[in-house]
Amino acid sequence: MLSKAYLYPFSIIYYIIFVCTLILFHFIQVFCYKLLGYTAHKIAVDWLNFLLMRCLNLLGTRFYFSNPHKMPSEGPMIIVSNHQSTYDIPPIIWFFRKYHPKFISKESLGTGIPSVSYNLRHGGSVLINRKNPQSALIKIKSFAQQVQKKQWAAVIFPEGTRSRDGQPKKFYSNGLMTLFDQIPDATVVALSINNSWRLAQYRYFPIPMGISVNLSVEGVLKCSDYAPKELSKKVEGLILQGVQTAKT
């Protein structure tokens, strides 16, 4: 209990800086989006997420990204990843910023969160209602067509929800299959994320100190080289292997 109590004052300081960063960049985003256009808005979002990682550095958190695979020079791309906490998002945006990552997110995130909600509504991501699968798939299809047209990267977490203990949940393939179908010439990146669940183990307050979050590209595949179901299973297997390897 003493060790946990020790975390509270540091977490309070962190959250003050974190919220101030979100509020500041909310206004920067609005200015960029309305007056300067997409490119300026994207740059603002990239640097917001870089600074959000730096905020966590105050708690001793470190982010490590490894990729031994050859990446294409441009999109379109489908980034498939396990999901452990909301802190998965900033490093994905920052480390894959060259490819303009856009997210499939739940509808509730589209309002109420400075910077985050604005970017989800205006930055090219899609907001879906998971309780209405038919409507969600229609939106994902339209989103995928936009990703194909703009040569962006679609980011999807097939588990559908965050893992609270770091152990991957069942992968749901409907959304993934829709992306494969609508972006047939995409490069598919299998990404494993490890240890970010520890940042949320006390439901985000307090936040443990000294956590190392690891992101690792486990495979880079061409969508056109595989049948959709085969590709889905292969990507899932690569991610599961990456998570299990990190635990040993």
Backbone bond lengths (Angstrom), bond angles and torsions (degrees), N, CA, C in turn:
res aa  C-N    CA-C-N  psi(-1)  N-CA   C-N-CA  omega(-1)  CA-C   N-CA-C  phi
1 M - - - 1.462 - - 1.528 111.61 -
2 L 1.350 115.92 -37.23 1.459 117.90 -179.88 1.522 111.41 -63.26
3 S 1.322 115.56 -41.48 1.460 118.64 -178.65 1.523 110.95 -64.37
4 K 1.336 116.02 -38.00 1.463 118.85 178.43 1.524 110.49 -69.48
5 A 1.319 117.56 -42.57 1.464 121.03 179.58 1.523 111.16 -60.36
6 Y 1.308 115.60 -33.09 1.461 121.60 179.73 1.535 111.87 -62.13
7 L 1.337 116.22 -24.40 1.459 120.86 -176.13 1.532 113.28 -78.13
8 Y 1.340 117.12 -24.87 1.465 119.50 -171.16 1.529 114.47 -59.25
9 P 1.316 120.49 -49.81 1.477 118.17 -178.58 1.521 112.97 -62.03
10 F 1.328 117.36 -36.17 1.462 119.92 178.02 1.530 110.85 -67.89
11 S 1.325 116.11 -37.94 1.464 119.68 178.68 1.523 111.43 -67.40
12 I 1.335 116.91 -36.55 1.467 120.18 178.16 1.531 110.14 -63.53
13 I 1.323 116.47 -45.90 1.471 119.98 177.49 1.523 110.21 -60.35
14 Y 1.327 116.11 -43.91 1.466 120.35 178.78 1.526 110.83 -57.88
15 Y 1.335 116.87 -49.06 1.463 119.81 -175.50 1.525 112.12 -66.28
16 I 1.317 118.14 -33.06 1.470 120.06 176.14 1.531 109.53 -61.16
17 I 1.330 116.52 -47.80 1.470 120.86 -179.77 1.529 110.18 -67.50
18 F 1.319 117.11 -40.95 1.463 123.19 179.46 1.531 111.16 -59.10
19 V 1.328 116.63 -49.76 1.474 120.60 -178.02 1.528 110.60 -66.72
20 C 1.320 117.51 -40.24 1.472 120.55 177.70 1.524 110.93 -61.40
21 T 1.328 116.32 -38.26 1.470 120.36 177.72 1.520 110.77 -64.51
22 L 1.332 116.92 -43.91 1.465 120.73 178.54 1.522 111.23 -61.23
23 I 1.328 116.82 -45.19 1.464 120.43 -178.03 1.527 110.80 -65.60
24 L 1.332 117.07 -45.46 1.460 120.51 179.08 1.522 111.02 -58.48
25 F 1.317 116.77 -47.69 1.462 119.61 -176.73 1.519 112.31 -75.30
26 H 1.310 117.82 -17.91 1.460 118.88 172.87 1.527 109.55 -61.91
27 F 1.321 116.19 -47.51 1.463 120.01 179.64 1.528 111.41 -68.21
28 I 1.333 116.22 -36.61 1.467 119.31 176.48 1.530 110.37 -62.90
29 Q 1.328 116.28 -41.84 1.463 120.32 178.78 1.523 111.89 -62.49
30 V 1.310 116.20 -45.94 1.467 119.97 -179.88 1.526 110.36 -59.18
31 F 1.331 116.30 -45.74 1.457 121.18 179.18 1.533 110.62 -60.22
32 C 1.325 116.14 -48.66 1.460 120.40 -177.51 1.524 111.66 -64.44
33 Y 1.311 116.02 -45.27 1.469 120.25 -176.01 1.529 111.83 -65.56
34 K 1.333 116.42 -44.99 1.459 120.14 -174.58 1.519 113.68 -79.83
35 L 1.333 117.15 -30.06 1.460 119.42 -173.83 1.532 114.24 -110.12
36 L 1.328 117.45 -26.81 1.464 119.78 -172.87 1.523 113.66 -116.27
37 G 1.325 117.40 -17.25 1.455 119.68 175.00 1.514 115.35 98.02
38 Y 1.340 115.00 -174.89 1.464 122.31 -171.68 1.526 113.21 -58.87
39 T 1.325 117.26 -47.99 1.468 119.71 -173.85 1.523 111.74 -60.58
40 A 1.331 116.77 -45.29 1.467 119.98 179.16 1.528 110.63 -64.81
41 H 1.330 116.33 -39.88 1.468 120.00 178.37 1.524 110.50 -62.52
42 K 1.324 117.55 -43.33 1.465 120.97 179.80 1.526 111.10 -62.07
43 I 1.334 117.23 -43.23 1.463 120.29 178.65 1.525 110.58 -60.51
44 A 1.329 116.36 -40.82 1.468 120.36 177.77 1.528 110.69 -61.81
45 V 1.328 116.90 -41.98 1.466 121.19 179.49 1.531 110.85 -66.27
46 D 1.330 116.58 -41.47 1.469 120.17 177.67 1.529 110.55 -57.06
47 W 1.316 117.02 -48.94 1.466 120.20 -176.41 1.525 112.14 -73.62
48 L 1.315 117.31 -29.20 1.460 119.54 172.21 1.522 109.57 -57.52
49 N 1.317 116.87 -48.07 1.463 120.05 -176.10 1.519 112.28 -72.03
50 F 1.320 117.30 -30.80 1.461 119.94 171.55 1.528 110.30 -60.79
51 L 1.328 116.84 -44.60 1.463 120.67 -179.01 1.525 112.24 -71.26
52 L 1.327 117.30 -30.82 1.469 119.22 175.68 1.527 110.81 -64.11
53 M 1.309 116.68 -35.92 1.471 119.35 174.12 1.520 111.17 -67.72
54 R 1.325 116.51 -38.81 1.462 120.19 178.09 1.533 110.84 -65.25
55 C 1.322 116.96 -33.45 1.468 119.38 175.35 1.525 110.48 -59.30
56 L 1.320 116.50 -42.16 1.462 120.34 178.84 1.518 112.05 -68.58
57 N 1.325 116.49 -25.89 1.468 119.19 175.44 1.518 111.08 -58.10
58 L 1.336 117.78 -27.21 1.465 121.70 178.69 1.528 111.31 -62.38
59 L 1.325 115.95 -24.11 1.463 121.15 178.14 1.533 111.48 -97.71
60 G 1.313 115.91 10.02 1.463 119.53 -179.67 1.511 113.74 82.78
61 T 1.331 117.39 7.60 1.464 120.62 178.23 1.526 109.38 -71.83
62 R 1.327 115.83 138.02 1.453 121.08 176.37 1.529 109.49 -126.88
63 F 1.324 115.52 139.22 1.461 121.61 177.91 1.526 109.13 -109.45
64 Y 1.332 115.16 130.44 1.451 120.61 178.98 1.532 108.98 -123.88
65 F 1.327 115.27 132.52 1.460 120.68 -178.98 1.519 108.65 -123.67
66 S 1.318 116.41 127.11 1.467 120.13 178.26 1.527 109.61 -127.50
67 N 1.321 114.87 139.67 1.458 120.49 178.67 1.527 109.27 -150.29
68 P 1.331 117.52 97.20 1.465 120.65 179.53 1.522 113.01 -83.70
69 H 1.349 116.76 2.46 1.459 121.06 -173.59 1.523 111.80 -101.67
70 K 1.310 115.59 152.73 1.459 121.22 176.97 1.522 109.59 -77.23
71 M 1.316 116.14 128.51 1.457 122.15 -179.01 1.523 109.78 -103.66
72 P 1.330 116.69 152.44 1.467 119.32 175.28 1.524 110.37 -70.41
73 S 1.308 116.20 162.21 1.468 120.18 -179.69 1.522 111.98 -75.08
74 E 1.347 116.99 -20.22 1.459 120.93 -179.47 1.523 109.97 -155.30
75 G 1.338 115.26 175.36 1.449 120.90 178.86 1.524 111.19 -80.80
76 P 1.347 116.69 -169.73 1.460 126.31 6.80 1.530 112.13 -77.29
77 M 1.319 114.32 158.37 1.455 120.48 -175.15 1.529 109.31 -143.21
78 I 1.318 115.34 149.05 1.466 121.64 171.91 1.528 106.68 -121.95
79 I 1.323 116.12 114.69 1.456 121.52 178.57 1.520 108.12 -98.69
80 V 1.317 116.16 117.34 1.464 122.14 -178.00 1.520 107.97 -110.67
81 S 1.330 116.62 127.65 1.464 119.40 -173.92 1.515 111.58 -144.58
82 N 1.325 115.50 152.86 1.458 119.73 164.94 1.525 107.99 -71.97
83 H 1.328 116.02 167.17 1.469 119.47 -171.89 1.519 108.86 -136.50
84 Q 1.344 116.41 121.55 1.465 120.48 -176.10 1.518 114.06 -117.31
85 S 1.332 118.50 -29.24 1.462 120.23 178.88 1.516 109.26 -164.71
86 T 1.330 116.45 171.57 1.459 120.29 176.65 1.526 111.19 -65.07
87 Y 1.336 116.68 -18.82 1.453 120.38 179.62 1.528 112.54 -78.09
88 D 1.340 117.24 2.00 1.464 120.04 170.51 1.525 111.18 -69.15
89 I 1.339 116.42 -28.14 1.460 120.88 -168.94 1.528 113.62 -70.17
90 P 1.353 119.89 -51.63 1.466 118.83 -176.54 1.532 114.97 -55.23
91 P 1.357 119.35 -45.89 1.470 116.90 179.84 1.523 113.26 -66.49
92 I 1.338 118.03 -32.42 1.468 119.19 177.00 1.530 109.77 -64.34
93 I 1.326 116.39 -45.85 1.464 119.63 179.63 1.524 110.52 -61.72
94 W 1.334 116.86 -42.50 1.465 119.51 -175.85 1.529 112.48 -73.71
95 F 1.327 117.13 -49.51 1.460 119.47 -174.38 1.539 112.93 -72.48
96 F 1.336 116.29 -23.95 1.472 119.84 178.26 1.530 111.80 -108.83
97 R 1.321 117.15 21.34 1.472 120.65 -173.52 1.528 112.75 -59.17
98 K 1.318 117.26 -28.26 1.467 121.11 178.53 1.525 111.46 -59.29
99 Y 1.346 116.07 -27.78 1.463 120.73 -173.30 1.537 113.24 -102.44
100 H 1.307 117.45 8.04 1.477 122.16 176.60 1.537 111.97 55.64
101 P 1.326 118.70 62.05 1.470 119.88 -177.51 1.528 113.08 -64.52
102 K 1.329 115.49 133.22 1.461 123.57 177.70 1.525 108.16 -125.83
103 F 1.331 116.59 145.80 1.454 120.78 -167.89 1.524 113.24 -112.85
104 I 1.316 114.16 149.42 1.463 121.70 166.86 1.524 105.68 -95.95
105 S 1.331 116.79 109.87 1.465 121.79 -171.43 1.520 110.96 -125.03
106 K 1.318 115.63 158.67 1.448 118.69 178.63 1.529 110.23 -74.12
107 E 1.310 115.12 148.90 1.464 123.25 -171.87 1.522 113.08 -57.22
108 S 1.324 117.07 -35.32 1.459 121.05 -175.37 1.518 112.99 -63.90
109 L 1.339 117.51 -22.28 1.464 120.68 -179.50 1.527 112.40 -77.17
110 G 1.331 116.73 -6.52 1.449 120.38 -177.37 1.514 114.51 -78.66
111 T 1.317 117.59 -4.98 1.465 121.05 178.63 1.528 109.87 -140.04
112 G 1.329 115.09 150.32 1.455 120.68 167.88 1.508 117.47 92.45
113 I 1.329 118.64 -9.43 1.466 120.41 -178.47 1.523 108.51 -116.71
114 P 1.332 118.52 112.65 1.475 119.76 -179.90 1.523 111.17 -53.56
115 S 1.297 117.03 141.78 1.468 125.06 179.11 1.526 112.08 70.50
116 V 1.325 117.27 -55.26 1.463 121.05 -174.70 1.524 110.97 -63.16
117 S 1.324 116.63 -52.13 1.468 120.44 -178.21 1.527 111.07 -63.36
118 Y 1.325 116.33 -39.68 1.466 119.90 -178.90 1.528 110.26 -63.82
119 N 1.316 116.50 -43.19 1.461 119.53 179.20 1.522 111.78 -65.42
120 L 1.326 117.42 -40.43 1.458 120.08 179.01 1.526 111.57 -63.70
121 R 1.323 116.68 -35.06 1.467 120.18 -179.24 1.529 112.68 -78.57
122 H 1.331 117.05 -34.12 1.461 119.80 -170.60 1.521 114.87 -116.85
123 G 1.326 118.03 -8.42 1.462 119.91 -173.19 1.515 115.52 -93.66
124 G 1.342 118.18 -0.03 1.455 120.56 177.96 1.509 115.26 109.70
125 S 1.337 117.75 -2.69 1.468 121.00 177.76 1.523 109.97 -78.85
126 V 1.321 117.07 176.56 1.464 121.12 179.15 1.529 109.19 -127.94
127 L 1.314 116.01 139.33 1.460 122.83 179.40 1.523 108.70 -108.33
128 I 1.328 116.75 125.61 1.459 120.56 -175.76 1.523 110.98 -124.49
129 N 1.321 114.50 154.40 1.458 122.54 173.83 1.525 107.70 -99.40
130 R 1.306 116.49 107.11 1.467 120.04 -175.42 1.520 112.62 -67.74
131 K 1.323 117.50 -16.69 1.462 120.91 178.11 1.528 111.61 -80.99
132 N 1.321 116.24 -7.32 1.461 121.59 178.41 1.530 108.25 -125.59
133 P 1.326 117.41 78.66 1.470 121.49 -173.58 1.521 113.62 -57.84
134 Q 1.316 117.54 -37.10 1.464 119.80 -178.09 1.523 111.18 -64.39
135 S 1.324 116.09 -46.50 1.463 120.73 177.63 1.530 110.67 -64.56
136 A 1.340 116.44 -39.16 1.465 120.79 -179.38 1.528 110.54 -61.70
137 L 1.334 117.54 -43.18 1.466 120.51 -178.45 1.529 111.29 -66.99
138 I 1.324 116.66 -35.00 1.471 120.43 176.96 1.529 109.64 -63.45
139 K 1.343 116.21 -43.54 1.462 120.45 179.30 1.528 111.35 -67.05
140 I 1.323 116.98 -39.81 1.460 120.71 178.83 1.526 110.19 -64.63
141 K 1.324 117.19 -37.98 1.465 120.99 177.96 1.525 110.36 -61.49
142 S 1.319 116.78 -47.60 1.467 121.04 178.43 1.528 111.25 -63.00
143 F 1.323 115.76 -40.92 1.468 121.75 177.27 1.522 110.76 -60.72
144 A 1.332 116.74 -44.53 1.462 121.61 -178.95 1.528 110.91 -63.03
145 Q 1.317 116.80 -39.43 1.462 120.54 178.41 1.526 111.06 -63.61
146 Q 1.335 115.98 -36.35 1.463 120.19 176.61 1.529 111.29 -67.81
147 V 1.330 116.15 -41.03 1.465 120.69 177.27 1.530 110.29 -61.30
148 Q 1.329 116.00 -43.61 1.462 120.45 178.14 1.525 110.90 -60.84
149 K 1.306 116.31 -45.17 1.463 121.17 -177.25 1.528 112.08 -66.81
150 K 1.334 116.79 -41.97 1.459 121.35 -175.09 1.528 113.28 -88.82
151 Q 1.354 116.42 -8.14 1.466 120.87 -178.32 1.527 111.63 64.19
152 W 1.335 115.26 41.55 1.458 122.09 179.87 1.521 110.07 -93.13
153 A 1.335 115.64 -172.28 1.464 122.60 173.34 1.529 109.02 -117.92
154 A 1.310 116.15 125.11 1.465 121.80 174.67 1.522 108.44 -90.62
155 V 1.324 116.93 129.32 1.464 121.63 178.80 1.524 108.22 -107.86
156 I 1.325 115.91 126.97 1.461 119.64 -179.87 1.533 109.72 -133.79
157 F 1.329 114.60 138.65 1.463 122.41 174.24 1.529 106.99 -108.95
158 P 1.323 118.94 96.06 1.465 120.85 -172.70 1.526 114.61 -64.72
159 E 1.332 117.72 -16.81 1.473 119.31 177.18 1.525 111.00 -65.58
160 G 1.321 116.85 -26.44 1.461 120.77 178.20 1.511 114.20 84.65
161 T 1.331 117.43 -23.08 1.454 121.21 179.09 1.526 108.65 -150.39
162 R 1.319 116.21 163.80 1.464 119.98 -175.82 1.531 111.99 -77.77
163 S 1.320 114.90 144.31 1.455 121.03 174.65 1.523 108.63 -84.75
164 R 1.317 117.28 127.05 1.467 120.75 -177.18 1.521 113.30 -85.51
165 D 1.337 116.95 -11.18 1.465 119.31 -178.54 1.529 112.63 -124.40
166 G 1.329 116.48 7.75 1.451 120.33 179.20 1.515 114.63 85.97
167 Q 1.331 117.37 -11.50 1.459 121.33 179.36 1.527 109.15 -83.47
168 P 1.336 118.71 120.72 1.464 120.21 -177.29 1.521 112.60 -56.79
169 K 1.338 115.31 140.90 1.454 121.52 175.66 1.525 109.39 -89.08
170 K 1.306 115.94 177.83 1.459 121.26 177.61 1.523 110.07 -60.19
171 F 1.333 116.68 135.61 1.456 121.82 175.64 1.528 109.11 -84.81
172 Y 1.323 116.46 131.03 1.462 122.49 174.72 1.530 107.81 -101.30
173 S 1.313 116.81 129.16 1.462 120.03 -166.67 1.521 115.81 -99.68
174 N 1.346 118.84 -7.63 1.469 119.24 -173.85 1.531 112.06 -58.63
175 G 1.333 116.43 -50.52 1.460 119.71 -179.84 1.513 111.60 -63.43
176 L 1.323 115.81 -39.64 1.461 121.39 -179.63 1.529 110.34 -64.18
177 M 1.324 116.70 -43.48 1.459 120.83 178.90 1.525 111.37 -62.07
178 T 1.330 115.84 -37.67 1.461 119.69 178.28 1.520 110.65 -63.70
179 L 1.333 116.90 -41.89 1.465 120.12 177.35 1.530 111.06 -63.82
180 F 1.334 117.37 -43.81 1.466 120.45 178.71 1.527 110.79 -59.36
181 D 1.314 115.32 -40.56 1.468 120.69 -177.17 1.526 111.74 -69.41
182 Q 1.327 116.13 -40.56 1.465 120.88 -173.74 1.527 113.63 -88.08
183 I 1.338 117.27 -16.57 1.476 120.56 179.48 1.526 107.42 -126.72
184 P 1.325 117.88 66.18 1.472 120.54 -170.62 1.524 114.62 -65.98
185 D 1.341 118.09 -22.06 1.465 119.23 179.84 1.523 112.36 -101.17
186 A 1.338 116.61 19.00 1.464 120.58 -178.72 1.525 112.04 -73.28
187 T 1.324 114.47 152.45 1.461 121.77 165.39 1.519 107.29 -89.15
188 V 1.320 117.52 129.28 1.459 122.09 -177.94 1.528 108.56 -103.33
189 V 1.318 115.48 123.22 1.463 121.74 -178.97 1.522 109.16 -108.71
190 A 1.324 116.66 120.03 1.465 121.79 174.97 1.527 107.96 -90.52
191 L 1.334 116.36 116.40 1.459 122.11 -174.55 1.520 110.17 -118.98
192 S 1.326 116.33 127.74 1.471 119.20 173.93 1.528 109.48 -104.92
193 I 1.327 115.86 140.14 1.461 122.53 177.53 1.520 107.76 -120.96
194 N 1.315 115.83 131.14 1.456 120.35 -177.49 1.524 111.74 -131.59
195 N 1.313 114.83 137.49 1.468 124.68 172.71 1.523 115.16 84.08
196 S 1.335 119.05 -7.84 1.469 116.75 178.91 1.533 111.14 -68.50
197 W 1.332 117.57 -21.00 1.462 120.19 177.64 1.526 111.15 -62.21
198 R 1.328 116.96 -26.97 1.458 119.91 180.00 1.533 112.03 -65.82
199 L 1.313 116.77 -27.38 1.466 119.57 177.35 1.529 111.31 -67.47
200 A 1.332 116.33 -21.96 1.463 120.79 -178.13 1.527 113.11 -109.09
201 Q 1.328 117.83 11.07 1.465 119.13 -171.78 1.526 113.18 -67.10
202 Y 1.342 117.83 -21.32 1.460 121.29 174.15 1.527 110.48 -106.47
203 R 1.331 115.01 31.24 1.469 122.26 -177.78 1.529 111.25 58.11
204 Y 1.314 114.44 40.57 1.467 124.89 174.10 1.530 114.95 74.39
205 F 1.327 117.38 0.30 1.473 118.18 175.16 1.515 110.09 -154.27
206 P 1.346 115.76 117.90 1.467 127.13 -2.62 1.522 111.50 -75.48
207 I 1.319 115.45 171.57 1.462 121.32 176.51 1.528 108.43 -103.40
208 P 1.325 117.86 126.65 1.467 120.11 178.54 1.530 111.20 -59.47
209 M 1.295 115.57 155.60 1.458 120.84 -178.92 1.529 110.69 -104.57
210 G 1.328 114.70 153.15 1.460 120.74 173.70 1.513 114.88 74.93
211 I 1.333 117.81 25.59 1.461 120.86 -179.97 1.527 110.21 -83.09
212 S 1.323 116.08 137.03 1.465 121.61 174.18 1.523 108.93 -104.79
213 V 1.326 116.53 117.25 1.464 122.80 179.33 1.520 108.27 -99.85
214 N 1.310 115.68 126.08 1.463 120.66 -175.45 1.525 111.27 -115.56
215 L 1.312 115.61 127.26 1.456 122.08 173.25 1.521 107.73 -115.10
216 S 1.333 115.88 129.57 1.456 119.68 -176.24 1.530 110.20 -137.24
217 V 1.318 116.04 127.06 1.463 120.55 173.41 1.522 107.87 -76.77
218 E 1.336 115.74 117.10 1.464 120.72 -175.44 1.526 112.59 -94.30
219 G 1.326 116.79 -16.26 1.457 119.53 179.74 1.512 110.46 -174.09
220 V 1.321 115.98 147.75 1.464 122.60 176.08 1.526 106.68 -126.91
221 L 1.326 115.84 114.79 1.461 121.88 -171.30 1.526 110.34 -125.86
222 K 1.319 115.82 156.06 1.454 120.63 174.13 1.514 109.45 -96.80
223 C 1.313 115.43 128.03 1.456 120.61 -179.14 1.530 111.32 -56.94
224 S 1.312 115.99 -37.17 1.466 120.96 -175.47 1.531 113.18 -71.67
225 D 1.319 118.27 -11.34 1.468 121.50 -177.26 1.531 113.36 -87.92
226 Y 1.332 117.53 -5.48 1.461 120.60 -173.46 1.522 111.06 -137.25
227 A 1.325 114.86 153.09 1.460 119.70 166.51 1.526 107.60 -70.61
228 P 1.338 118.27 147.33 1.467 120.58 -174.31 1.529 114.64 -53.64
229 K 1.317 118.41 -46.05 1.461 120.38 -178.34 1.526 110.99 -67.13
230 E 1.319 116.19 -39.16 1.457 120.49 178.02 1.527 110.25 -63.16
231 L 1.334 116.18 -42.85 1.461 120.65 -179.85 1.523 111.09 -65.38
232 S 1.335 116.11 -40.73 1.462 120.07 179.41 1.528 110.82 -60.78
233 K 1.329 116.94 -45.60 1.461 120.73 -179.77 1.523 111.87 -66.78
234 K 1.324 116.50 -38.12 1.463 120.26 -179.51 1.523 110.70 -65.82
235 V 1.331 116.25 -44.78 1.461 120.83 179.63 1.523 110.77 -63.62
236 E 1.329 116.33 -43.78 1.464 120.09 178.10 1.526 110.29 -60.46
237 G 1.322 116.74 -43.33 1.456 120.17 -179.89 1.523 112.17 -62.92
238 L 1.320 117.23 -41.01 1.467 120.69 178.96 1.524 111.22 -63.16
239 I 1.341 116.02 -42.57 1.470 119.93 -179.14 1.526 110.44 -66.93
240 L 1.332 116.66 -45.30 1.473 120.16 179.25 1.524 110.68 -60.86
241 Q 1.325 116.21 -41.19 1.468 120.20 178.45 1.525 110.67 -62.88
242 G 1.340 116.40 -40.80 1.462 120.05 178.86 1.508 112.61 -63.60
243 V 1.333 116.66 -40.61 1.462 120.65 179.07 1.519 110.75 -67.40
244 Q 1.339 116.69 -44.32 1.458 119.86 -178.74 1.521 111.67 -66.85
245 T 1.339 116.76 -37.73 1.463 120.20 178.72 1.515 110.87 -62.89
246 A 1.339 116.15 -38.86 1.475 119.82 -179.08 1.521 111.61 -68.24
247 K 1.331 117.20 -24.14 1.468 119.92 -178.89 1.517 112.35 -79.83
248 T 1.336 117.01 -19.44 1.471 120.18 -176.25 1.515 110.84 -89.44
